[in-house]
Amino acid sequence: MGLVGIEPALCTLNILINCCCHLGEINAGFCVFGIMLRRGLKANSVTLRTFVKGMCKEGKVLSAVQLLDKMTEEKVEVKVLTYGILINGLCEIRETGLAIELHRKMVQRTCESNVLTYSMIIDSLGKDGLMNEALDFFSDMIHEGVTPDVIVYSCLIHGLCNSGRLKEAVRLFDEMVGQGISANVVTYNSLIYGFCQLDLWKEATRIFDKMVGQGISPDVITFMILIDCLCKRGMVGEARMVFDMMIRIGKKPNEFTYNLLIYGLCLTGSLDGAAELFKSMEHRGLEQDVTGYSTLINGYCKGRAIDEAMCLFQEMHEKGLKPTTVTYNTLIGELCQAGRVKTAKGLFNEMQTCGLSPDLHSYSILLNGLCKNGQLEEAMDVFRSIKSAGLEANIEVFSTLIDGMCRVGKIAAAKDQFDEILKKGMVPDVVTYNIMINGLCRNEMLPEASKLLLRMEEEGCFPDAISFNIII
């Protein structure tokens, strides 16, 4: 344009800034903004909105707030839509306090407010677990003459149900319906979830039936909530019926739905059914993910079917799936239980080779396996490596090591380790005391065992039935 003597207008430069922002080139957009200022053109509300939208998209929300404040000082008009974009951005990064402050400024500067900005903030407060503040903001909304819609009510109901405040959620639901606002599937899902969380299955099914009676079709989330609730209650047969109903009415289960039901089947020991369901995922065009594999591996381990678990683990590797620390911990624990400590140690080393850092639980599991299989020297090596890994041994780890020492008759070393706990300022629990007392008794050191029992009581750690059975 400049080559043919045509001066770009503000509108043209705004379009160019918009193109830069859409391409994620915010800096290029500001270069255009510099050209705009050098030509004596003044930014307007469109310029500001374009930058705010682009910056929020790139995650530069706080910088967008600073830009808005600066342009406001320069008397650039800020439209409610721009405030809304920025409030939404702040809510997404959990800067709810700043979003509320910006909303207050918006009302002061424009004398306008709308249901959309209120719903954003109410939803954000609910996600932060600040339900009292959300309800107060809702009251402010009513006071300002803004009529709540189904989205606002759904946000509040969802937050209340998540916080276990089901009675208040039901009251709000009734209030909403009483005002002629029809509930949607999101509203019903929140209520169903709330009842399920409190194990009120009959009430959950009543809400489900009411939703269907209102002509609202349940979605995948609805079925997932019901299946999850039923599986946790051990009602896997009923969960399978809900799953089959879901398919029958044309709702396609996703990976999460399958994993929930697989978890329920594993929980009740129905490993064949879980494996069959897992395999059927591929036939339905779904990815068998890490969660599904880990769930089934855990099920096999609990069912003492370690070979099947290891086959699945190998299959994960073949598919290029990366097991989690939890997956490794589960397998290492079960291998140790089965006396296959060498394989367990191999997995522990493999975990680190694959870029996963063993957590304290990983060390504790392997340590326990080595101690129970009489491999104390290797257990000591693992114990020493805990510190070098930047972790701090807890009372469970010390108890495991003391137990290992007692098992192989190294009672003096066990006593030293017990004293080390006290030197570190840690408080032995009833399990630690029982292990030490049992070790002393096994080594025919009954007077010392009796003294330790008395000391245990003096330290405020009360003996349990196991403590007295050991002494007897």
C-alpha positions as CSV (number, residue, x, y, z in Angstrom):
1,M,0.0,0.0,0.0
2,G,2.8,2.4,0.9
3,L,4.5,1.8,-2.4
4,V,1.5,3.1,-4.4
5,G,1.0,6.0,-2.0
6,I,-2.0,4.7,-0.1
7,E,-1.9,5.3,3.7
8,P,-3.3,2.3,5.7
9,A,-6.3,3.3,7.7
10,L,-6.8,2.2,11.4
11,C,-9.3,-0.5,10.2
12,T,-6.6,-2.0,7.9
13,L,-3.9,-2.0,10.6
14,N,-6.4,-3.6,13.1
15,I,-7.0,-6.4,10.5
16,L,-3.3,-6.9,10.2
17,I,-2.9,-7.0,14.0
18,N,-5.7,-9.6,14.1
19,C,-3.9,-11.7,11.5
20,C,-0.7,-11.6,13.6
21,C,-2.6,-12.6,16.8
22,H,-4.4,-15.5,15.0
23,L,-1.0,-16.8,13.9
24,G,0.4,-16.6,17.4
25,E,2.7,-13.7,16.4
26,I,1.9,-11.3,19.2
27,N,5.2,-9.5,18.8
28,A,4.6,-8.9,15.1
29,G,1.2,-7.5,16.1
30,F,2.9,-5.0,18.4
31,C,5.2,-4.0,15.6
32,V,2.1,-3.1,13.6
33,F,0.8,-1.3,16.6
34,G,4.1,0.8,16.6
35,I,3.6,1.7,12.9
36,M,0.0,2.7,13.9
37,L,1.3,5.1,16.6
38,R,4.1,6.5,14.3
39,R,1.5,7.4,11.7
40,G,-0.5,9.3,14.3
41,L,-3.3,6.8,14.6
42,K,-4.9,6.1,17.9
43,A,-5.8,2.6,19.1
44,N,-9.5,2.0,19.5
45,S,-11.6,-0.6,21.3
46,V,-11.1,-3.1,18.4
47,T,-7.3,-2.8,18.7
48,L,-7.5,-3.5,22.4
49,R,-9.9,-6.4,22.0
50,T,-7.8,-8.0,19.3
51,F,-4.6,-7.8,21.5
52,V,-6.4,-9.1,24.6
53,K,-7.9,-12.0,22.7
54,G,-4.6,-12.9,21.1
55,M,-2.6,-12.6,24.4
56,C,-5.1,-14.7,26.3
57,K,-5.0,-17.4,23.6
58,E,-1.2,-17.5,24.1
59,G,-1.5,-17.7,27.9
60,K,-0.2,-14.1,28.4
61,V,-3.3,-13.2,30.5
62,L,-1.6,-11.1,33.1
63,S,0.2,-9.1,30.4
64,A,-3.2,-8.5,28.8
65,V,-4.5,-7.1,32.1
66,Q,-1.6,-4.7,32.2
67,L,-2.2,-3.7,28.6
68,L,-5.9,-3.0,29.3
69,D,-5.0,-0.9,32.3
70,K,-2.5,1.1,30.3
71,M,-4.9,1.7,27.4
72,T,-7.7,2.7,29.8
73,E,-5.4,5.4,31.2
74,E,-5.0,6.6,27.6
75,K,-8.8,6.9,27.3
76,V,-9.2,3.9,24.9
77,E,-12.8,2.7,25.2
78,V,-13.1,-0.8,26.7
79,K,-16.2,-2.7,25.6
80,V,-17.9,-5.3,27.8
81,L,-16.9,-8.0,25.3
82,T,-13.2,-7.2,25.9
83,Y,-13.7,-7.4,29.7
84,G,-15.5,-10.7,29.2
85,I,-12.5,-12.2,27.2
86,L,-10.1,-11.1,29.9
87,I,-12.3,-12.3,32.8
88,N,-12.6,-15.7,31.1
89,G,-8.8,-15.8,30.7
90,L,-8.2,-15.0,34.3
91,C,-10.7,-17.6,35.4
92,E,-8.9,-20.3,33.2
93,I,-5.6,-19.7,35.0
94,R,-7.3,-19.7,38.4
95,E,-6.7,-15.9,39.0
96,T,-10.3,-15.6,40.3
97,G,-9.5,-12.8,42.7
98,L,-8.2,-10.7,39.8
99,A,-11.2,-11.7,37.7
100,I,-13.6,-10.4,40.4
101,E,-11.6,-7.1,40.7
102,L,-11.7,-6.7,36.9
103,H,-15.5,-7.4,36.9
104,R,-15.9,-4.7,39.6
105,K,-14.0,-2.2,37.4
106,M,-16.1,-3.2,34.4
107,V,-19.3,-2.4,36.2
108,Q,-17.9,0.9,37.5
109,R,-16.6,2.0,34.1
110,T,-19.3,0.8,31.8
111,C,-22.3,0.6,34.1
112,E,-22.9,-2.7,32.5
113,S,-22.8,-6.4,33.6
114,N,-24.1,-9.5,32.0
115,V,-24.9,-13.1,32.9
116,L,-21.9,-14.5,31.0
117,T,-19.2,-12.7,33.1
118,Y,-21.0,-13.6,36.3
119,S,-21.2,-17.3,35.2
120,M,-17.5,-17.4,34.5
121,I,-16.5,-16.1,37.9
122,I,-19.1,-18.3,39.7
123,D,-17.8,-21.3,37.9
124,S,-14.2,-20.4,38.7
125,L,-15.0,-19.9,42.4
126,G,-16.8,-23.3,42.5
127,K,-13.7,-25.0,40.9
128,D,-11.6,-23.4,43.6
129,G,-13.9,-24.9,46.2
130,L,-15.0,-21.4,47.4
131,M,-18.7,-22.0,47.4
132,N,-19.6,-19.4,50.0
133,E,-17.9,-16.8,47.9
134,A,-19.7,-18.1,44.8
135,L,-23.1,-17.9,46.5
136,D,-22.3,-14.3,47.7
137,F,-21.4,-13.4,44.1
138,F,-24.6,-15.0,43.0
139,S,-26.5,-12.8,45.4
140,D,-24.6,-9.7,44.1
141,M,-25.7,-10.7,40.6
142,I,-29.4,-10.8,41.6
143,H,-29.0,-7.5,43.4
144,E,-27.6,-5.9,40.2
145,G,-30.7,-7.0,38.4
146,V,-29.0,-9.6,36.3
147,T,-31.2,-12.7,35.8
148,P,-29.4,-16.0,36.2
149,D,-29.7,-18.6,33.5
150,V,-29.3,-22.4,33.5
151,I,-25.5,-22.1,33.1
152,V,-25.2,-20.0,36.3
153,Y,-27.4,-22.4,38.3
154,S,-25.6,-25.4,36.9
155,C,-22.2,-23.9,37.9
156,L,-23.5,-23.4,41.5
157,I,-25.2,-26.8,41.7
158,H,-22.0,-28.5,40.4
159,G,-19.8,-26.7,42.9
160,L,-22.1,-27.5,45.8
161,C,-22.4,-31.2,44.9
162,N,-18.6,-31.4,44.6
163,S,-18.4,-29.9,48.1
164,G,-20.8,-32.4,49.5
165,R,-23.5,-29.7,50.1
166,L,-26.2,-31.6,48.4
167,K,-29.2,-30.1,50.3
168,E,-28.2,-26.7,49.1
169,A,-27.7,-28.0,45.6
170,V,-31.2,-29.5,45.6
171,R,-32.7,-26.3,47.0
172,L,-31.1,-24.3,44.1
173,F,-32.3,-26.8,41.6
174,D,-35.9,-26.4,42.9
175,E,-35.5,-22.6,42.8
176,M,-34.3,-22.7,39.2
177,V,-37.2,-24.9,38.1
178,G,-39.6,-22.8,40.1
179,Q,-38.5,-19.8,38.0
180,G,-39.3,-21.5,34.8
181,I,-35.7,-22.3,33.9
182,S,-35.3,-25.8,32.4
183,A,-32.4,-27.9,33.7
184,N,-30.1,-29.3,31.1
185,V,-28.0,-32.5,31.0
186,V,-25.1,-30.8,32.8
187,T,-27.4,-29.8,35.7
188,Y,-28.8,-33.3,36.0
189,N,-25.3,-34.8,35.8
190,S,-24.2,-32.6,38.7
191,L,-27.1,-33.7,40.9
192,I,-26.7,-37.4,40.0
193,Y,-23.0,-37.1,40.9
194,G,-23.8,-35.4,44.2
195,F,-26.2,-38.2,45.2
196,C,-23.7,-40.9,44.1
197,Q,-20.9,-39.3,46.1
198,L,-23.0,-39.7,49.2
199,D,-23.9,-43.3,48.2
200,L,-27.6,-42.3,47.8
201,W,-28.1,-44.6,44.8
202,K,-31.9,-44.6,44.9
203,E,-32.0,-40.8,44.8
204,A,-29.5,-40.8,41.9
205,T,-31.6,-43.2,39.9
206,R,-34.7,-41.1,40.7
207,I,-33.0,-38.0,39.2
208,F,-31.9,-40.0,36.2
209,D,-35.4,-41.2,35.6
210,K,-36.7,-37.6,36.0
211,M,-34.2,-36.4,33.4
212,V,-35.2,-39.0,30.9
213,G,-38.9,-38.2,31.7
214,Q,-38.2,-34.5,30.8
215,G,-37.0,-35.6,27.4
216,I,-33.3,-34.9,28.2
217,S,-31.1,-37.6,26.8
218,P,-28.3,-38.8,29.1
219,D,-24.8,-38.2,27.7
220,V,-21.5,-40.2,28.1
221,I,-20.8,-38.3,31.4
222,T,-24.1,-39.4,32.9
223,F,-23.4,-43.0,32.3
224,M,-19.8,-42.7,33.5
225,I,-21.1,-41.2,36.8
226,L,-23.5,-44.1,37.2
227,I,-21.0,-46.8,36.3
228,D,-18.4,-45.4,38.6
229,C,-20.9,-45.3,41.5
230,L,-22.1,-48.8,41.0
231,C,-18.5,-50.2,40.6
232,K,-17.4,-48.6,43.9
233,R,-20.4,-50.2,45.6
234,G,-19.5,-53.6,44.2
235,M,-22.6,-53.6,42.0
236,V,-20.7,-54.6,38.9
237,G,-23.6,-56.6,37.4
238,E,-25.8,-53.4,37.5
239,A,-22.9,-51.4,36.2
240,R,-22.6,-53.7,33.2
241,M,-26.3,-53.3,32.6
242,V,-25.9,-49.5,32.5
243,F,-23.0,-49.9,30.2
244,D,-25.0,-52.1,27.8
245,M,-27.9,-49.6,28.0
246,M,-25.6,-46.9,27.0
247,I,-24.5,-48.7,23.8
248,R,-28.1,-49.7,23.1
249,I,-29.4,-46.1,23.0
250,G,-26.5,-45.0,20.7
251,K,-24.1,-43.5,23.2
252,K,-20.5,-44.6,22.4
253,P,-18.5,-45.4,25.5
254,N,-15.1,-43.8,25.6
255,E,-11.8,-45.1,27.1
256,F,-12.7,-43.6,30.5
257,T,-16.0,-45.5,30.5
258,Y,-14.3,-48.8,29.7
259,N,-11.6,-48.2,32.3
260,L,-14.2,-47.6,35.0
261,L,-16.0,-50.9,34.3
262,I,-12.7,-52.8,34.0
263,Y,-11.7,-51.4,37.4
264,G,-15.1,-52.5,38.9
265,L,-14.7,-56.0,37.4
266,C,-11.1,-56.2,38.8
267,L,-12.4,-55.0,42.2
268,T,-14.8,-57.9,42.4
269,G,-12.2,-60.5,41.2
270,S,-13.9,-60.9,37.7
271,L,-10.5,-60.9,36.0
272,D,-11.7,-62.9,32.9
273,G,-14.6,-60.5,32.4
274,A,-12.2,-57.5,32.8
275,A,-9.7,-58.9,30.3
276,E,-12.5,-59.7,27.8
277,L,-13.8,-56.2,28.1
278,F,-10.3,-54.7,27.7
279,K,-9.7,-56.7,24.5
280,S,-13.1,-55.6,23.1
281,M,-11.9,-51.9,23.1
282,E,-9.8,-52.5,20.0
283,H,-12.7,-54.0,18.1
284,R,-14.7,-50.8,18.8
285,G,-11.9,-48.6,17.6
286,L,-10.7,-47.4,21.0
287,E,-7.2,-47.0,22.2
288,Q,-6.1,-49.3,25.0
289,D,-4.3,-46.6,27.2
290,V,-1.9,-46.7,30.1
291,T,-4.8,-46.4,32.6
292,G,-6.6,-49.5,31.2
293,Y,-3.4,-51.6,31.2
294,S,-2.4,-50.4,34.8
295,T,-5.9,-51.2,36.1
296,L,-5.9,-54.7,34.6
297,I,-2.3,-55.3,35.8
298,N,-3.3,-54.2,39.3
299,G,-6.3,-56.6,39.1
300,Y,-4.1,-59.5,38.1
301,C,-1.6,-58.7,40.9
302,K,-4.3,-58.7,43.5
303,G,-5.6,-62.0,42.1
304,R,-2.0,-63.4,42.5
305,A,-1.8,-63.9,38.7
306,I,1.6,-62.3,38.3
307,D,2.5,-64.0,35.0
308,E,-0.6,-62.6,33.3
309,A,0.3,-59.2,34.7
310,M,3.8,-59.4,33.3
311,C,2.5,-60.4,29.9
312,L,0.3,-57.3,29.9
313,F,3.3,-55.2,31.0
314,Q,5.3,-56.5,28.1
315,E,2.4,-55.8,25.8
316,M,2.4,-52.2,27.0
317,H,6.0,-51.9,26.0
318,E,5.4,-53.4,22.5
319,K,2.7,-50.8,21.9
320,G,5.0,-48.0,22.9
321,L,3.0,-47.1,26.1
322,K,5.0,-45.8,29.0
323,P,4.0,-47.5,32.4
324,T,3.7,-45.1,35.3
325,T,5.5,-45.3,38.7
326,V,2.3,-46.8,40.1
327,T,2.3,-49.6,37.5
328,Y,5.9,-50.5,38.4
329,N,5.2,-50.3,42.1
330,T,2.3,-52.7,41.7
331,L,4.4,-55.3,39.8
332,I,7.4,-54.9,42.0
333,G,5.2,-55.5,45.1
334,E,3.6,-58.6,43.7
335,L,6.9,-60.1,42.4
336,C,8.4,-59.7,45.9
337,Q,5.3,-61.4,47.4
338,A,5.8,-64.3,45.0
339,G,9.5,-64.5,46.0
340,R,10.7,-63.3,42.6
341,V,13.0,-60.7,44.0
342,K,15.5,-60.8,41.2
343,T,12.8,-59.9,38.6
344,A,11.5,-57.2,41.0
345,K,15.0,-55.6,41.2
346,G,15.2,-55.7,37.4
347,L,12.0,-53.8,37.1
348,F,13.1,-51.3,39.7
349,N,16.3,-50.6,37.7
350,E,14.3,-50.6,34.4
351,M,12.0,-47.9,35.9
352,Q,15.0,-45.6,36.3
353,T,16.4,-46.4,32.9
354,C,13.0,-45.4,31.3
355,G,13.3,-42.0,32.9
356,L,10.9,-42.6,35.8
357,S,12.1,-41.6,39.3
358,P,11.1,-44.2,41.9
359,D,9.2,-42.6,44.8
360,L,9.6,-43.4,48.4
361,H,6.8,-46.0,48.1
362,S,8.8,-47.7,45.3
363,Y,11.9,-48.0,47.6
364,S,9.7,-49.1,50.5
365,I,8.1,-51.9,48.4
366,L,11.5,-53.2,47.2
367,L,13.0,-52.9,50.7
368,N,10.1,-54.9,52.1
369,G,10.5,-57.6,49.5
370,L,14.3,-57.9,50.1
371,C,13.9,-58.1,53.9
372,K,11.1,-60.7,53.8
373,N,13.2,-62.8,51.4
374,G,16.2,-62.6,53.8
375,Q,18.4,-60.4,51.5
376,L,19.4,-57.9,54.2
377,E,22.7,-56.7,52.6
378,E,20.9,-55.8,49.4
379,A,18.1,-54.2,51.5
380,M,20.7,-52.1,53.2
381,D,22.0,-50.9,49.8
382,V,18.5,-49.9,48.8
383,F,18.0,-48.1,52.1
384,R,21.2,-46.1,51.6
385,S,20.2,-45.2,48.1
386,I,17.0,-43.5,49.4
387,K,19.0,-40.6,50.7
388,S,21.2,-40.3,47.6
389,A,17.9,-40.1,45.5
390,G,17.0,-37.0,47.5
391,L,14.3,-38.7,49.5
392,E,13.8,-38.9,53.3
393,A,13.1,-42.3,54.8
394,N,9.9,-42.3,56.9
395,I,8.8,-44.5,59.8
396,E,7.4,-47.2,57.5
397,V,10.8,-47.6,55.8
398,F,12.7,-47.8,59.1
399,S,10.1,-50.3,60.4
400,T,10.6,-52.5,57.3
401,L,14.4,-52.4,57.8
402,I,14.2,-53.2,61.5
403,D,11.9,-56.2,60.7
404,G,14.4,-57.4,58.1
405,M,17.2,-57.2,60.7
406,C,15.2,-59.1,63.3
407,R,14.2,-61.8,60.7
408,V,17.9,-62.7,60.2
409,G,18.8,-62.5,63.9
410,K,20.7,-59.2,63.7
411,I,19.0,-57.9,66.8
412,A,21.8,-55.5,67.9
413,A,21.7,-53.8,64.5
414,A,17.9,-53.6,64.8
415,K,18.2,-52.0,68.2
416,D,20.7,-49.5,66.8
417,Q,18.3,-48.7,63.9
418,F,15.4,-48.2,66.4
419,D,17.5,-45.8,68.4
420,E,18.4,-44.0,65.2
421,I,14.7,-43.3,64.7
422,L,14.5,-41.5,68.0
423,K,17.7,-39.5,67.2
424,K,16.2,-38.3,64.0
425,G,13.2,-36.9,66.0
426,M,10.8,-39.4,64.5
427,V,8.1,-41.1,66.6
428,P,7.8,-44.9,66.3
429,D,4.3,-46.1,65.8
430,V,2.6,-49.2,67.2
431,V,3.8,-51.2,64.1
432,T,7.5,-50.2,64.8
433,Y,7.2,-51.1,68.5
434,N,5.6,-54.5,67.7
435,I,8.3,-55.4,65.2
436,M,11.0,-54.6,67.8
437,I,9.2,-56.3,70.6
438,N,8.7,-59.4,68.4
439,G,12.4,-59.4,67.5
440,L,13.4,-59.3,71.1
441,C,11.1,-62.1,72.0
442,R,12.3,-64.3,69.2
443,N,15.8,-63.8,70.5
444,E,14.7,-64.8,74.0
445,M,15.3,-61.2,75.3
446,L,12.0,-61.1,77.2
447,P,13.0,-58.6,79.9
448,E,14.0,-56.1,77.2
449,A,10.8,-56.7,75.4
450,S,8.8,-56.0,78.5
451,K,10.7,-52.8,79.1
452,L,10.1,-51.7,75.6
453,L,6.3,-52.4,76.0
454,L,6.3,-50.1,79.1
455,R,8.3,-47.5,77.3
456,M,5.8,-47.6,74.5
457,E,3.0,-46.8,76.8
458,E,5.0,-44.0,78.5
459,E,5.6,-42.4,75.1
460,G,1.9,-42.3,74.5
461,C,1.9,-45.1,71.9
462,F,-0.7,-47.5,73.2
463,P,-0.2,-51.3,72.6
464,D,-2.7,-53.1,70.5
465,A,-3.8,-56.8,70.6
466,I,-0.8,-57.8,68.5
467,S,1.6,-56.2,71.1
468,F,0.1,-58.3,74.0
469,N,-0.1,-61.5,71.9
470,I,3.7,-61.2,71.1
471,I,4.5,-60.9,74.8
472,I,2.2,-63.8,75.7
